[in-house]
Each structure stands twice: as structure tokens, then as C-alpha cells.
Amino acid sequence: MIVFDMIVHGEVKETIRPISQRLHAMLAQVTEEARRLSALYGTPVQVHRRIIY
């Protein structure tokens, strides 16, 4: 399973587990969450992905 960590100022603020494992659906969900967090914190958000076995 692929999960995405949203990082703001060097701290992991949220971990997103996509509903679907389809790449197109994941991209849409992660992009929307990154925009939401950028607006919330007023600074760009870094997105790192990792795989959980």
C-alpha cells in the first residue's frame, strides 16, 4: 500500500492513505490535500510517498 506524508516546516503533519490504489485517483486526492494544507498553513507542502507492506 502506498501512503503519502504531508510535510510542513520539516514535520509530518498528515499521512494520507488513498481510498483507491489507482494512480489517477491517488494523484487527484493527494493534489487536493496538498492544496488544502498549503492554504491552511500558508506555505508550500512537501509530499513524500512511502510503501507500507
Secondary structure, 3 states (H helix, E strand, C coil): CEEEEEEECCEEEEEECCCCCCHHHHHHHHHHHHHHHHHHHCCCCEEEEEECC
